[in-house]
Amino acid sequence: MIRVALIDDHESVRLGLEAACARSGTKEVVFSGSTVRCYLDWRAESGAAPADVVVLDLTLGDGTTVTENVTRLVADGSPVLIHSVADRAAAVREALAAGATGILSKASRTGDVMAAIRTIAHGEPLENIEWATAVEGDRAFADAQLSARERDVLRLYAAGLPLKAVADRLGIAYSTAKENITRVRVKYVEVGRPAPTKVDLLRRAMEDGLVVSDRGDGAGGR
């Protein structure tokens, strides 16, 4: 079962998603509430493990910012699926920069939401029209100022090759390839787009157009 937390200040939205999760037979809603604070308090009081996926509205009624909410949830150990209206591109980019794993419009069919939850729970990057629109709407967001060599190393590594194979393919030392990946990670951190794992690097490479996103594998391992 995929353990799901729903955080939205519209009860009707939460009830609809709860019903859809119950119908799926593979997802259990372990928390449903209106604020991130309530969710974290519930975690602390119950001793429950972090949810496999947190479905979060962009704007909550308690005055918190999307950066605050996404950052706290990611730090707590859960990937975040933003589920909100699709016309807030700046807020969506803010959520992505804070570490959200994916975005889905509230106009989406419940089946699409269930599929997105499953994708994120399996550790795969979620790419869709909302994600693409947010990134394309602000090229500065997608620019980590990588060198040509860093882009080549990232392209091959994120596409699934082991780092030694990347070094062999490019005719460079393994230590050089490793140093390039380290610099890539540092540069992404500097622009607010951390990529600590290979899955994260794949996501950044797709955001920057370095890897074609027609694959769901090749992102395992370090």
C-alpha positions as CSV (number, residue, x, y, z in Angstrom):
1,M,0.0,0.0,0.0
2,I,1.2,3.5,-0.8
3,R,0.7,5.7,2.2
4,V,-0.6,9.1,1.2
5,A,-1.0,12.4,3.1
6,L,-3.5,15.0,1.8
7,I,-2.9,18.7,2.8
8,D,-5.4,21.1,1.4
9,D,-7.6,23.7,3.1
10,H,-10.6,22.7,0.9
11,E,-12.3,19.8,2.6
12,S,-14.2,18.8,-0.6
13,V,-10.9,18.3,-2.4
14,R,-9.6,16.1,0.3
15,L,-12.7,14.0,0.5
16,G,-12.7,13.4,-3.3
17,L,-9.0,12.3,-3.2
18,E,-9.7,10.1,-0.2
19,A,-12.5,8.4,-2.1
20,A,-10.3,7.9,-5.1
21,C,-7.5,6.4,-3.0
22,A,-9.9,4.0,-1.4
23,R,-11.2,2.9,-4.8
24,S,-7.7,2.3,-6.1
25,G,-7.1,-0.4,-3.6
26,T,-3.4,0.3,-3.5
27,K,-3.3,3.7,-1.6
28,E,-4.1,4.4,2.0
29,V,-4.7,7.9,3.2
30,V,-2.9,8.1,6.5
31,F,-3.5,11.8,7.1
32,S,-6.0,14.4,5.8
33,G,-5.8,18.0,7.0
34,S,-5.5,21.7,6.1
35,T,-1.9,22.6,7.1
36,V,1.6,21.2,7.1
37,R,1.9,22.0,10.8
38,C,-1.1,19.7,11.5
39,Y,0.5,16.9,9.5
40,L,3.9,17.3,11.3
41,D,2.2,17.5,14.7
42,W,0.3,14.3,13.8
43,R,3.6,12.6,12.8
44,A,5.2,13.7,16.1
45,E,2.3,12.6,18.3
46,S,1.6,9.3,16.5
47,G,5.1,8.2,15.8
48,A,4.0,7.3,12.3
49,A,6.5,7.1,9.5
50,P,6.6,9.9,6.8
51,A,4.0,9.4,4.1
52,D,5.2,7.9,0.8
53,V,3.7,10.8,-1.0
54,V,2.3,14.1,0.3
55,V,-0.3,15.7,-2.0
56,L,-0.1,19.5,-1.2
57,D,-2.1,22.5,-2.4
58,L,0.1,25.5,-3.4
59,T,-1.7,28.0,-1.2
60,L,-3.0,27.2,2.3
61,G,-5.2,29.3,4.4
62,D,-2.7,29.6,7.3
63,G,-0.5,32.2,5.7
64,T,2.5,29.9,5.0
65,T,4.4,30.1,1.8
66,V,4.8,27.3,-0.7
67,T,8.6,27.3,-0.1
68,E,8.1,26.9,3.7
69,N,5.6,24.0,3.2
70,V,7.5,22.1,0.6
71,T,10.9,22.5,2.3
72,R,9.5,21.2,5.7
73,L,7.8,18.2,4.0
74,V,10.9,17.3,2.0
75,A,13.1,17.7,5.1
76,D,10.6,15.4,7.0
77,G,11.2,12.7,4.5
78,S,8.3,12.7,2.0
79,P,8.2,13.5,-1.7
80,V,5.7,16.2,-2.5
81,L,3.1,16.3,-5.3
82,I,1.7,19.8,-5.8
83,H,-2.1,19.6,-6.6
84,S,-3.4,23.0,-7.4
85,V,-4.8,25.3,-10.1
86,A,-2.6,25.5,-13.2
87,D,-2.5,29.3,-13.6
88,R,0.1,30.1,-10.9
89,A,3.3,29.5,-12.8
90,A,5.5,31.6,-10.5
91,A,4.2,29.6,-7.4
92,V,4.7,26.4,-9.3
93,R,8.3,27.3,-10.1
94,E,8.8,28.2,-6.4
95,A,7.5,24.8,-5.4
96,L,9.9,23.0,-7.8
97,A,12.8,25.1,-6.6
98,A,11.9,24.1,-3.0
99,G,12.1,20.4,-3.9
100,A,8.6,19.4,-5.0
101,T,8.7,16.2,-7.1
102,G,5.8,17.0,-9.4
103,I,2.8,19.2,-10.2
104,L,-0.7,18.3,-11.2
105,S,-3.7,20.5,-12.0
106,K,-6.8,20.3,-9.9
107,A,-8.6,20.0,-13.3
108,S,-6.9,16.6,-13.8
109,R,-9.0,13.5,-13.7
110,T,-8.7,11.5,-10.4
111,G,-7.2,8.7,-12.4
112,D,-4.3,10.9,-13.4
113,V,-3.8,12.0,-9.8
114,M,-3.7,8.3,-8.7
115,A,-1.2,7.6,-11.5
116,A,1.0,10.6,-10.4
117,I,1.0,9.4,-6.8
118,R,2.1,5.9,-7.9
119,T,4.8,7.3,-10.1
120,I,6.2,9.5,-7.3
121,A,5.9,6.7,-4.7
122,H,8.1,4.5,-7.0
123,G,10.8,7.2,-7.0
124,E,10.3,8.2,-10.7
125,P,10.3,11.8,-11.9
126,L,6.9,13.1,-12.9
127,E,6.8,15.1,-16.1
128,N,3.6,16.6,-17.5
129,I,2.2,19.7,-19.1
130,E,2.1,21.6,-15.8
131,W,5.7,20.8,-15.1
132,A,6.8,21.7,-18.6
133,T,4.9,25.0,-18.7
134,A,6.4,26.1,-15.3
135,V,9.9,25.4,-16.5
136,E,9.6,26.8,-20.0
137,G,7.9,29.9,-18.5
138,D,11.2,30.9,-16.8
139,R,14.4,29.8,-18.4
140,A,16.4,31.3,-15.6
141,F,14.9,28.6,-13.4
142,A,16.3,25.9,-15.7
143,D,19.8,27.4,-16.1
144,A,22.5,26.1,-13.7
145,Q,25.3,27.5,-15.9
146,L,26.9,24.1,-16.6
147,S,30.0,23.8,-18.6
148,A,30.0,21.8,-21.8
149,R,31.9,19.0,-20.1
150,E,29.6,19.0,-17.1
151,R,26.6,18.8,-19.4
152,D,28.1,15.8,-21.3
153,V,28.8,14.0,-18.1
154,L,25.4,14.8,-16.7
155,R,23.6,13.7,-19.9
156,L,25.2,10.3,-19.9
157,Y,25.1,9.7,-16.1
158,A,21.4,10.8,-15.8
159,A,20.5,8.6,-18.8
160,G,21.5,5.6,-16.8
161,L,25.2,4.9,-17.4
162,P,27.4,4.1,-14.4
163,L,30.0,6.8,-13.8
164,K,32.9,4.6,-14.9
165,A,31.1,4.0,-18.2
166,V,30.5,7.7,-18.6
167,A,34.2,8.3,-18.1
168,D,35.1,5.6,-20.7
169,R,32.6,7.0,-23.2
170,L,34.0,10.5,-22.9
171,G,37.6,9.4,-22.8
172,I,38.3,11.0,-19.4
173,A,39.5,9.6,-16.0
174,Y,36.9,8.3,-13.6
175,S,38.1,10.9,-11.0
176,T,37.4,13.6,-13.6
177,A,33.9,12.3,-14.2
178,K,33.2,12.1,-10.5
179,E,34.5,15.6,-10.0
180,N,32.2,16.9,-12.8
181,I,29.1,15.3,-11.2
182,T,30.1,16.9,-7.8
183,R,30.4,20.3,-9.5
184,V,27.0,19.8,-11.2
185,R,25.4,19.0,-7.9
186,V,26.9,22.1,-6.3
187,K,25.8,24.3,-9.1
188,Y,22.2,23.0,-8.9
189,V,22.2,23.7,-5.1
190,E,23.4,27.2,-5.8
191,V,20.4,28.0,-8.0
192,G,18.0,26.4,-5.5
193,R,17.5,23.1,-7.3
194,P,19.3,20.5,-5.2
195,A,20.0,17.1,-6.8
196,P,21.4,14.8,-4.1
197,T,20.4,11.5,-5.8
198,K,20.6,10.1,-9.3
199,V,16.9,10.4,-9.7
200,D,17.1,14.1,-8.9
201,L,19.9,14.5,-11.5
202,L,17.7,12.8,-14.1
203,R,15.0,15.3,-13.2
204,R,17.3,18.3,-13.6
205,A,18.7,16.9,-16.8
206,M,15.1,16.6,-18.2
207,E,14.3,20.1,-17.0
208,D,17.3,21.4,-18.9
209,G,16.6,19.4,-22.0
210,L,19.7,17.3,-21.7
211,V,17.8,13.9,-21.5
212,V,14.8,12.9,-23.5
213,S,12.1,12.0,-21.0
214,D,10.7,8.9,-22.7
215,R,12.1,6.5,-20.1
216,G,11.2,5.6,-16.5
217,D,14.3,3.5,-15.8
218,G,17.9,4.2,-15.7
219,A,17.7,6.4,-12.6
220,G,18.5,3.9,-10.0
221,G,21.7,3.9,-7.9
222,R,24.2,6.5,-7.1
